[in-house]
Amino acid sequence: MKLPHLAVVNYQFTLIVVLLMVVLGVVSLNTMPRSEDPQVTMPMATVYAVYPGTTPIDMEKLVLEPIEEAIYELEDVKVVKSKIEDGLVLAHVEFLDIEDPEDYYDDVVQAMASIRDDLPDELHRLEVLKVSPSDVNIFVVSLLSETASYRELKRYGEQLERQFERSNGVKQADVWAYPEQQVQVRADLEKMRELQISLDNLLDALEAASVNVPAGHVDAGARRFTVRTSGDFKNLRDIRRTTVKATKNQIVFVEDIAEISFADAEPTHNARYNGQRGILISVKQRENTNIFSVMKGLDATLTNFQKKLPANIKAVAIFDQTNSVTKMINVLTGNLVQGLVLVGIIVFLVLGFKPSLVVVLAIPTSILIAIGLVDVSGFGLQQITIAGLVIALGLLVDNAIVIIENIGRLLRQNQAPFHAAVLGTQQMSSAVASGTITTLLAFLPMLMLQGPTGLFIQSLPVTVILTLSVSLIIALTLTPLLASRLLTKNNCAYDFTKKHLINSQSANNKFFTKIYRGITSINPIPKLINLLTHNIYGPLLQFSLKLPWLLLLIACLIFAGSLTLFPKVGVSLFPKAEKPQLMVDIDTPEGTSFDKTQAIALIVEQKLLSHPQVISVITNTGRGNPKVYYNVDPKRETPNHAQLFVQLKDNDKLAMPALVTSFRQQFRDIPGAKVAVKEFIQGPPIDAPIAIWVIGDNIRQLKQVSTQVETVIKQTAGTVNVRNPTSNYRTDLKVNINRDKAGLLGIPLITIDKTVRASLVGTSVGNMRDELGDEYSVVVKLADADKPTLDDFDRVTVTGMTGNTVPLRHVATLEPDEGQAMFRHLNLERSALITADVKHGYQVAELTQTIATKLDQLRWPVGMSYQIGGEEETRAESFAGITKALIVALLGIFAVLVFQFKSLSQPLIVFAAIPFAIIGTLICLYATANSFSFMAFIGFSSLVGIVVNNSIILVDYANQLRNAGKSVISAAFEAGITRLSPILLTTLTTVGGLLPLTLSGSSLWEPMGWTIIGGLLSSTVLTLFVVPVLYVLLTPKSNALRTDKTTLEASLLPESK
């Protein structure tokens, strides 16, 4: 390879190029986007349709079926999950491919546009929502006041919203939790009865007065004028003076029979912060922007806005994501720095000052250049990319270590520094290139992972691949350049092949030479490695080569024994997010009023605020909290739901389980509600840790069987927060119209329907647009004191054909009726979804298997079945994906080794390191009480490419010795002795680089760290014995070799005798 020679000869050009790349990396580090989690768009979309007053069965037929049919006509549809409620449909579609998620979203939008004419004209809303983990609110402000009206709060909230949206990096701002302002016309039934006016008379009069009818245009000479009709009401006086009834003696205006005023609509969502009434303003950042830069502008905007508020309104920042981002980046960056220092110390203790300086310089150089490339690739700085840098940290010095050690060997043979640097790098270039490629091949297939999990971790393999690729180039260019300038025979790396270690570390200056020798004289590491090499490893390797089959038997027994730990370790997907935050979901029975749900939410709120560990509580009644975590989507508006976002003082991993359990016990016995206390979980969105789909076409059977499944889950120890909305029962009021009587009296059915709606909840009759252009709905309803009940429903009247008023009860009655509970669709089939969370100390996979076993024992009706969803479904898909990636990696690595060694047997020798990595992996996971999670699987997949590097170094050097005339057994033994120190050093640096991240306490990275560390240690130890033995057994022998003790001892280097 000519690259090392070119780099050393043209050293000025090499330094300038490296320096330029480092500067670009520094610039990227300061300017690249920062966020908590990867900013990606998932290959998903959600269709949201609202058709008020429609039963679930009718919503299924009229709305959902056309939507699902249009979705299934699209390409690459993986699964469609739909939810059907009164007047609401949510259809969630996930696609197979992750390459162009934006295109899939556009396809769904176009599909919905194409079927709009097939859906009911009265459909209130049809939206397509994009699913993206980055589509979260980074900042939430609350405008608080106990005295200001919601109209006033909304006005100030919209002002702040507009100011936020003008700030750099802001994607969207929204105002939440206020009732819509409307003009209410509150009818007085007593006055109407006296004047012989029915409710439908009032409705007809107002509707007729606010109709917008296009009047066309008129030509006058050379000009054309557009003719405008009266249209919307302009002010309250227009409504008050609208004529309802006119006779010869009297004109009745609206103001004569009703009160007209601005008022709040019936609340559908309100919010409180620490018990104070208010509204919310939330902010989302644009993709590929720096959250800290965005927040700087938002803070300045809020500060200026606060100065302009009246005394009775406060603007308070109640959520700021930069707090958690800062903590996360500081922790991971700290792990990176600690790992760098630890790696530097290890290299210094083993190699000495100047060799370690050459090696350690490769670390920041490679990382900074890699950061620039990561920025160019479109990945910002977030927890996944930083973890990728930490993983690569211990690996990127491996190449430099191997090359420096070989250069030192040539320097001790009296080679000139220039020739030693070039030749030493060229000799090892094939081995380090193959080792790097095999490591890259372990990470490269991770880019093939499909679905949300693949997208979530995509930046990790990209970061590692770019960093290791840079490190290879640096090792082949900058490392020999620096070695040629800094290293000599007197200050090169220690020679551990000699039995008596000689301290030759020196410098040009005598003072520094004394310091070097003083430090090295008290440094025990080189002496320990030398002792290990000749007094422990050498004799043991001799013994192993004498009895190769015994060694292989012992290694296989250790491997088989370690496999018994796997059931005890268990499997899982992603761990808790370990945030000092909780979500509390409150669900009251179907049909519960908004006021009742809010009353229960206030009870929970007060109990939370009284706890010493709670800092703040955001209470949302009628819908979920604005989205503040990437895999938790808020529930849409529904009066029987409330959600509380709880901020804790700190996140104590040991105390959190007890805290959550105590909250659950406090809220368990609140009557009329189910209260679920939940921690945030890492990973892609899932329905729940445990989710069982019950599938069947018969609604009644679906409800019955889902109730049985709910009971099974509740009776399984370890489950909590069990939910089954399909089993809920509720009572509705059904309007029964006597069509015959209505026909005889000349009362249209639509008149009856409108009157019933107006008398119960109010009905809109038009709009009022004021001078400022603000539009308000005009709603007719009964005065609060006259709001009818079942007992006085007959007080409401309608107008008959003769003009006489007729009591409504003569043509219609209200009767209790069993309402239809919500149900779901799974890939077009009717279904119910039963979900549950898992208590601390239990494993989801184990509980799911237990539940599945119990469900198999039930007697299922014909046509009914179940399907496992939740974490277990996602884990199975993710593990299957990473297994495929691992197989591809193994095949790729094998192909590279065949190309390098021109042999089929020697790649098998190298692969012997892989199964022995499982030993340490399982032992470490078991000892640290970690399960084999998805991140542990990622760790093992990457481990495959790491552990084979040691085998490559041994086999490659043994082949060099064979080419130099050594016998097979001599080459195997000498390769083990010579390459022991670089193998130990590269192992220690990899472990040292990962150790801070592993010991940081993060449940996301800890399993991966222990997987790599444990696997690398066990594989290294066994590889040092198994690979030389297999080399002797599988390598063809060109001449007869004696395997007696004399031959083995004769194969030792002369210096080690």
PEZIMO-V20549 format. One record per residue. N is the residue number from 0. PHI is phi as a letter, one per 40 degrees, with the letter a starting at -180 (none if undefined). PSI is psi in whole degrees, 0 to 359 (NA if undefined). BURIAL is + if it has 24 or more other C-alpha atoms within 12 Angstrom, else -. Layout:
N&PHI&PSI&BURIAL  N&PHI&PSI&BURIAL
This chain:
0&none&128&-  1&c&348&-  2&d&314&+  3&d&319&+  4&c&315&+  5&c&320&-  6&c&320&+  7&c&319&+  8&c&315&+  9&c&57&-  10&c&327&+  11&c&314&-  12&c&318&-  13&c&314&+  14&c&320&-  15&c&316&-  16&c&314&-  17&c&316&+  18&c&319&-  19&c&316&-  20&c&323&+  21&c&317&+  22&c&317&-  23&c&323&+  24&c&320&+  25&c&317&+  26&c&315&-  27&c&320&+  28&d&324&+  29&c&340&-  30&b&345&-  31&c&154&+  32&d&143&+  33&b&137&+  34&a&173&+  35&c&319&+  36&b&167&+  37&d&137&+  38&c&91&+  39&b&157&+  40&b&125&+  41&c&152&+  42&c&60&+  43&a&160&+  44&a&153&+  45&b&126&+  46&c&128&+  47&b&118&+  48&b&137&+  49&b&127&+  50&b&84&+  51&d&142&-  52&g&12&-  53&b&134&+  54&c&159&+  55&d&321&+  56&c&316&+  57&c&322&+  58&c&321&+  59&c&313&+  60&c&314&-  61&c&330&+  62&b&306&+  63&c&315&+  64&c&314&+  65&c&323&+  66&c&312&+  67&c&321&+  68&c&319&+  69&c&322&+  70&c&317&+  71&c&348&+  72&c&348&-  73&c&161&+  74&c&153&-  75&g&28&+  76&c&125&+  77&c&309&+  78&a&147&+  79&b&121&+  80&b&125&+  81&b&151&+  82&b&133&+  83&b&122&+  84&b&181&+  85&d&114&+  86&g&12&+  87&a&137&+  88&b&133&+  89&b&120&+  90&b&116&+  91&b&123&+  92&b&136&+  93&b&137&+  94&b&161&+  95&c&317&+  96&c&145&+  97&b&7&+  98&c&317&-  99&b&67&-  100&c&329&+  101&c&322&-  102&c&321&-  103&c&320&+  104&c&315&+  105&c&322&-  106&c&318&+  107&c&319&+  108&d&315&+  109&c&321&-  110&c&319&+  111&c&324&+  112&c&325&-  113&c&337&-  114&b&5&+  115&d&323&+  116&c&341&-  117&c&349&-  118&c&161&+  119&d&141&-  120&c&330&-  121&c&3&-  122&d&122&+  123&c&323&-  124&a&140&-  125&a&109&+  126&b&152&+  127&b&120&+  128&b&136&+  129&c&140&+  130&b&116&+  131&a&128&+  132&d&334&+  133&c&353&+  134&c&60&+  135&b&160&+  136&c&123&+  137&c&347&+  138&a&132&+  139&b&129&+  140&b&143&+  141&b&132&+  142&c&115&+  143&b&136&+  144&a&137&+  145&c&350&-  146&b&329&-  147&c&146&-  148&c&159&+  149&c&329&+  150&c&318&+  151&c&317&+  152&c&319&+  153&c&319&+  154&c&314&+  155&c&323&+  156&c&320&+  157&c&328&+  158&c&314&+  159&c&323&+  160&d&313&+  161&c&322&+  162&c&319&+  163&c&317&+  164&c&339&+  165&c&351&-  166&c&145&+  167&c&136&+  168&g&2&+  169&c&127&+  170&c&318&+  171&a&143&+  172&b&145&+  173&b&149&+  174&b&132&+  175&b&163&+  176&g&42&+  177&b&146&+  178&c&143&+  179&c&140&+  180&c&136&+  181&a&164&+  182&c&118&+  183&b&130&+  184&b&101&+  185&c&107&+  186&c&138&+  187&c&108&+  188&c&325&+  189&c&312&-  190&c&321&+  191&c&323&+  192&c&320&-  193&c&324&-  194&c&7&+  195&f&46&+  196&b&129&+  197&c&168&+  198&c&325&+  199&c&334&+  200&c&315&+  201&c&317&+  202&c&314&+  203&c&321&+  204&c&316&+  205&c&321&+  206&c&319&+  207&c&329&-  208&c&350&+  209&b&18&+  210&c&132&-  211&c&110&-  212&b&121&-  213&c&126&-  214&b&359&-  215&g&215&-  216&a&168&-  217&b&140&-  218&c&136&-  219&b&98&-  220&g&235&-  221&c&1&-  222&b&153&-  223&b&132&-  224&b&135&-  225&c&134&-  226&c&123&-  227&b&137&-  228&c&182&-  229&c&316&-  230&g&217&-  231&c&158&+  232&c&147&+  233&c&332&+  234&a&177&+  235&c&329&+  236&c&322&-  237&d&322&+  238&c&315&+  239&c&322&+  240&c&14&+  241&c&132&+  242&c&129&+  243&c&320&+  244&a&136&+  245&b&128&-  246&b&180&-  247&c&329&-  248&b&345&-  249&a&143&-  250&b&126&-  251&b&119&+  252&c&165&+  253&d&320&+  254&c&344&+  255&c&338&+  256&b&3&+  257&a&158&+  258&c&133&+  259&b&128&+  260&a&164&+  261&c&144&+  262&a&162&+  263&c&139&+  264&c&167&+  265&d&128&-  266&c&138&+  267&b&343&+  268&a&124&+  269&b&166&+  270&b&153&+  271&b&148&+  272&b&117&+  273&f&42&+  274&g&359&+  275&b&140&+  276&c&139&+  277&a&184&+  278&b&167&+  279&b&144&+  280&b&117&+  281&b&153&+  282&b&135&+  283&b&142&+  284&c&153&+  285&c&153&+  286&c&150&+  287&g&37&+  288&b&160&+  289&c&117&+  290&c&329&+  291&c&322&+  292&c&319&+  293&c&315&+  294&c&329&+  295&c&316&-  296&c&321&+  297&c&319&+  298&c&318&+  299&c&319&-  300&c&315&+  301&c&319&+  302&c&315&-  303&c&322&-  304&c&322&+  305&c&329&+  306&c&339&-  307&c&359&-  308&c&149&+  309&c&166&-  310&c&334&-  311&c&5&-  312&b&132&+  313&b&141&+  314&b&117&+  315&b&131&+  316&c&115&+  317&b&350&+  318&a&131&+  319&a&109&+  320&c&341&+  321&c&337&+  322&c&311&-  323&c&326&+  324&c&317&+  325&c&314&+  326&c&315&-  327&c&313&+  328&c&320&+  329&c&317&-  330&c&310&+  331&c&322&+  332&c&321&+  333&c&319&+  334&c&321&+  335&c&314&+  336&c&316&+  337&c&318&+  338&c&319&+  339&c&315&+  340&c&316&+  341&c&317&+  342&c&318&+  343&c&318&+  344&c&316&+  345&c&314&+  346&c&319&+  347&c&315&+  348&c&330&+  349&c&320&+  350&c&335&+  351&h&178&+  352&c&297&+  353&c&316&+  354&d&321&+  355&c&327&+  356&c&317&+  357&c&317&+  358&c&312&+  359&c&329&+  360&c&336&+  361&c&337&+  362&c&297&+  363&c&328&+  364&c&311&+  365&c&318&+  366&c&316&+  367&c&319&+  368&c&319&+  369&c&322&+  370&c&319&+  371&c&319&+  372&c&323&+  373&c&320&+  374&c&316&+  375&c&327&+  376&c&351&-  377&g&8&+  378&b&126&+  379&c&186&+  380&c&109&+  381&a&181&+  382&c&329&+  383&c&317&+  384&c&322&+  385&c&319&+  386&c&324&+  387&c&320&+  388&c&321&+  389&c&318&+  390&c&317&+  391&c&339&+  392&d&309&+  393&c&343&+  394&c&330&+  395&c&346&+  396&c&353&+  397&d&313&+  398&c&316&+  399&c&321&+  400&c&313&+  401&c&318&+  402&c&316&+  403&c&320&+  404&c&322&+  405&c&322&+  406&c&318&+  407&c&321&+  408&c&318&+  409&c&325&+  410&c&321&+  411&c&344&+  412&c&18&-  413&g&24&-  414&c&148&-  415&c&147&+  416&d&317&+  417&c&310&+  418&c&323&+  419&c&320&+  420&c&314&+  421&c&310&+  422&c&319&+  423&c&323&+  424&c&318&+  425&c&322&+  426&c&324&+  427&c&359&+  428&c&321&+  429&c&316&+  430&c&315&+  431&c&326&+  432&c&316&+  433&c&318&+  434&c&319&+  435&c&318&+  436&c&318&+  437&c&322&+  438&c&317&+  439&c&322&+  440&c&336&+  441&c&329&+  442&c&330&+  443&d&315&+  444&c&343&+  445&c&336&+  446&c&346&+  447&c&353&+  448&c&133&+  449&c&167&+  450&g&185&+  451&c&322&+  452&c&317&+  453&c&318&+  454&c&322&+  455&c&321&+  456&b&8&+  457&d&323&+  458&c&342&+  459&c&304&+  460&c&326&+  461&c&315&+  462&c&314&+  463&c&316&+  464&c&314&+  465&c&318&+  466&c&315&+  467&c&326&+  468&c&317&+  469&c&317&+  470&c&326&+  471&c&315&+  472&c&319&+  473&c&319&+  474&c&328&+  475&c&353&+  476&b&293&+  477&c&322&+  478&c&309&+  479&c&328&+  480&c&310&+  481&c&322&+  482&c&320&+  483&c&337&+  484&c&332&+  485&b&333&+  486&c&143&+  487&b&180&+  488&c&330&+  489&c&350&+  490&b&20&+  491&c&183&+  492&c&158&+  493&c&150&+  494&b&98&+  495&c&359&+  496&c&345&+  497&c&142&+  498&c&327&+  499&b&109&-  500&c&130&+  501&b&130&-  502&c&104&+  503&b&11&+  504&c&127&+  505&a&174&+  506&b&171&-  507&c&327&-  508&c&132&-  509&c&326&-  510&c&314&-  511&c&330&-  512&c&319&-  513&c&320&-  514&c&312&-  515&d&311&+  516&c&330&-  517&c&317&-  518&c&314&-  519&c&335&+  520&c&332&-  521&b&1&-  522&c&112&-  523&c&347&-  524&c&309&+  525&d&321&+  526&c&322&+  527&c&317&-  528&c&320&+  529&c&319&+  530&c&317&+  531&c&319&+  532&c&313&+  533&b&332&+  534&c&340&-  535&b&299&-  536&c&315&+  537&d&305&+  538&c&321&+  539&c&321&+  540&c&321&+  541&d&314&+  542&c&319&+  543&c&321&+  544&c&335&+  545&c&317&+  546&b&69&+  547&c&321&+  548&c&329&-  549&c&317&-  550&c&314&+  551&c&324&+  552&c&315&-  553&c&317&-  554&c&319&+  555&c&322&-  556&c&320&-  557&c&318&+  558&c&313&+  559&c&321&-  560&c&323&-  561&c&332&+  562&c&337&+  563&c&345&-  564&c&342&+  565&d&313&+  566&c&328&-  567&c&329&-  568&c&316&+  569&g&173&+  570&b&157&+  571&a&178&+  572&b&275&+  573&b&150&+  574&c&184&+  575&c&154&+  576&c&347&+  577&f&48&+  578&b&149&+  579&c&50&+  580&a&151&+  581&b&155&+  582&b&132&+  583&b&115&+  584&c&133&+  585&b&124&+  586&b&121&+  587&c&164&+  588&d&153&+  589&d&136&+  590&g&355&+  591&c&140&+  592&c&159&+  593&d&316&+  594&c&320&-  595&c&317&+  596&c&318&+  597&c&322&+  598&c&320&+  599&c&321&+  600&c&324&+  601&c&325&+  602&c&313&+  603&c&319&+  604&d&313&+  605&c&321&+  606&c&322&+  607&c&315&+  608&c&338&+  609&c&351&-  610&c&136&-  611&c&338&-  612&c&352&+  613&c&127&+  614&c&312&+  615&a&159&+  616&b&125&+  617&b&118&+  618&b&122&+  619&b&122&+  620&b&133&+  621&g&346&+  622&a&177&+  623&c&168&+  624&c&146&+  625&d&141&+  626&c&119&+  627&b&359&+  628&b&140&+  629&c&334&+  630&b&16&+  631&b&108&+  632&c&135&+  633&c&148&+  634&c&142&+  635&c&169&+  636&d&124&+  637&a&133&+  638&c&346&+  639&b&24&+  640&b&142&+  641&a&152&+  642&a&135&+  643&b&129&+  644&c&119&+  645&b&125&+  646&b&123&+  647&c&165&+  648&c&318&-  649&a&171&-  650&b&93&+  651&c&109&-  652&d&325&-  653&c&326&-  654&c&339&-  655&d&316&+  656&d&317&+  657&c&322&-  658&c&313&+  659&c&318&+  660&c&320&-  661&c&320&-  662&c&317&+  663&c&321&+  664&c&322&-  665&c&320&-  666&c&358&+  667&c&326&-  668&b&17&-  669&c&121&+  670&c&143&-  671&g&18&-  672&a&151&+  673&b&121&+  674&b&121&+  675&b&123&+  676&c&123&+  677&b&143&+  678&c&155&+  679&c&146&+  680&b&143&+  681&c&164&+  682&h&181&+  683&c&163&+  684&c&136&+  685&b&161&+  686&c&316&+  687&a&163&+  688&d&315&+  689&b&126&+  690&a&126&+  691&b&123&+  692&c&127&+  693&b&124&+  694&b&130&+  695&i&150&+  696&c&332&+  697&c&117&-  698&c&317&+  699&c&316&-  700&c&323&+  701&d&317&+  702&c&317&+  703&c&312&+  704&c&321&+  705&c&328&+  706&c&321&+  707&c&317&+  708&c&320&+  709&d&318&+  710&c&318&+  711&d&315&+  712&c&318&+  713&c&326&+  714&c&357&-  715&c&119&+  716&c&133&+  717&h&348&+  718&c&154&+  719&a&160&+  720&f&48&+  721&c&131&+  722&b&135&+  723&a&81&+  724&c&332&+  725&c&334&+  726&c&354&+  727&c&142&+  728&b&146&-  729&a&163&-  730&b&127&-  731&b&170&-  732&b&123&-  733&b&132&-  734&c&115&+  735&b&115&-  736&c&129&+  737&c&97&-  738&c&325&-  739&c&312&-  740&c&317&-  741&c&321&+  742&c&317&-  743&c&324&-  744&c&358&+  745&g&35&-  746&b&113&+  747&c&146&+  748&c&325&+  749&c&330&-  750&c&319&+  751&c&315&+  752&c&315&+  753&c&321&+  754&c&318&+  755&c&315&+  756&c&316&+  757&c&323&+  758&c&336&+  759&c&306&+  760&b&350&+  761&g&152&+  762&b&143&+  763&c&135&+  764&b&4&+  765&i&194&+  766&b&154&+  767&b&126&+  768&b&117&+  769&c&185&-  770&c&333&-  771&c&357&-  772&g&0&-  773&c&137&-  774&b&136&-  775&b&138&+  776&c&138&+  777&c&118&+  778&b&129&+  779&c&128&+  780&a&170&+  781&c&151&+  782&d&146&+  783&d&320&-  784&c&338&-  785&b&16&-  786&c&120&+  787&c&154&+  788&b&181&-  789&c&332&-  790&c&331&-  791&b&30&-  792&c&335&+  793&c&354&+  794&c&340&+  795&c&138&+  796&b&159&+  797&b&164&+  798&c&129&+  799&c&181&+  800&c&328&-  801&c&356&-  802&g&354&-  803&c&150&-  804&c&139&+  805&b&128&+  806&d&136&+  807&d&329&+  808&c&346&+  809&c&336&+  810&b&351&+  811&a&148&+  812&b&153&+  813&b&128&+  814&b&143&-  815&c&143&-  816&a&139&-  817&c&119&-  818&c&154&+  819&c&123&+  820&c&160&+  821&c&150&+  822&a&181&+  823&b&170&+  824&b&139&+  825&b&107&+  826&f&53&+  827&g&349&+  828&c&140&+  829&c&142&+  830&a&169&+  831&b&148&+  832&b&120&+  833&b&125&+  834&b&161&+  835&a&152&+  836&c&173&+  837&b&134&+  838&c&158&+  839&c&140&+  840&g&355&-  841&b&152&+  842&b&136&+  843&c&315&+  844&c&318&+  845&c&316&+  846&c&319&+  847&c&320&+  848&c&320&-  849&c&316&+  850&c&317&+  851&c&321&+  852&c&318&-  853&c&321&-  854&c&326&+  855&c&338&-  856&c&350&-  857&c&157&-  858&c&106&-  859&c&133&-  860&c&155&-  861&d&132&-  862&g&357&-  863&b&143&+  864&a&175&+  865&b&159&+  866&a&137&+  867&c&132&+  868&b&213&+  869&g&212&+  870&c&323&+  871&c&320&+  872&c&313&+  873&c&321&+  874&c&316&+  875&c&317&-  876&c&317&+  877&c&316&+  878&c&323&+  879&c&320&+  880&c&315&+  881&c&332&+  882&c&316&+  883&c&317&-  884&c&321&+  885&c&319&+  886&c&317&-  887&c&319&+  888&c&315&+  889&c&317&+  890&c&319&-  891&c&316&+  892&c&317&+  893&c&318&+  894&c&318&+  895&c&319&+  896&c&323&+  897&c&319&-  898&c&319&-  899&c&312&+  900&c&353&+  901&f&42&-  902&a&152&-  903&c&334&-  904&c&322&-  905&c&323&+  906&d&326&+  907&c&324&+  908&c&314&+  909&c&320&+  910&c&348&+  911&c&339&+  912&c&335&+  913&c&307&+  914&c&332&+  915&c&343&+  916&c&331&+  917&c&328&+  918&d&303&+  919&c&326&+  920&d&309&+  921&c&321&+  922&c&315&+  923&c&317&+  924&c&320&+  925&c&317&+  926&c&330&-  927&c&8&-  928&g&37&-  929&b&144&+  930&c&168&+  931&c&83&+  932&c&178&+  933&c&320&+  934&c&328&+  935&c&322&+  936&c&320&+  937&d&318&+  938&c&318&+  939&c&321&+  940&c&318&+  941&c&330&+  942&c&327&+  943&d&318&+  944&c&339&+  945&c&313&+  946&c&333&+  947&c&343&+  948&c&320&+  949&c&318&+  950&c&321&+  951&c&316&+  952&c&316&+  953&c&310&+  954&c&319&+  955&c&317&+  956&c&324&+  957&c&322&+  958&c&322&+  959&c&319&+  960&c&324&+  961&c&318&+  962&c&336&-  963&c&2&-  964&h&2&-  965&c&153&+  966&c&167&+  967&c&312&+  968&c&325&+  969&c&318&+  970&c&319&+  971&c&316&+  972&c&315&+  973&c&324&+  974&c&319&+  975&c&314&+  976&c&315&+  977&c&321&+  978&c&4&+  979&c&312&+  980&c&314&+  981&c&327&+  982&c&314&+  983&c&319&+  984&c&315&+  985&c&325&+  986&c&314&+  987&c&322&+  988&c&322&+  989&c&315&+  990&c&316&+  991&c&322&+  992&c&326&+  993&c&340&+  994&d&314&+  995&c&318&+  996&c&320&+  997&c&323&+  998&c&3&+  999&c&345&+  1000&g&1&+  1001&c&121&+  1002&c&346&+  1003&c&316&+  1004&c&340&+  1005&d&312&+  1006&c&321&+  1007&c&318&+  1008&c&312&+  1009&c&328&+  1010&c&313&+  1011&c&316&+  1012&c&309&+  1013&c&315&+  1014&c&321&+  1015&c&318&+  1016&c&311&+  1017&c&320&+  1018&c&320&+  1019&c&313&+  1020&c&311&+  1021&c&327&+  1022&c&323&+  1023&c&341&+  1024&b&316&+  1025&c&318&+  1026&c&312&+  1027&d&322&+  1028&c&313&+  1029&c&327&+  1030&c&317&+  1031&c&321&+  1032&c&325&+  1033&b&346&+  1034&c&129&+  1035&d&140&-  1036&b&119&-  1037&c&338&-  1038&a&161&-  1039&c&138&-  1040&b&134&-  1041&c&136&-  1042&b&22&+  1043&c&175&-  1044&c&324&-  1045&c&318&-  1046&c&319&-  1047&c&315&+  1048&c&327&+  1049&c&340&-  1050&c&351&+  1051&c&153&+  1052&c&149&+  1053&d&323&-  1054&c&337&-  1055&c&2&+  1056&c&NA&-
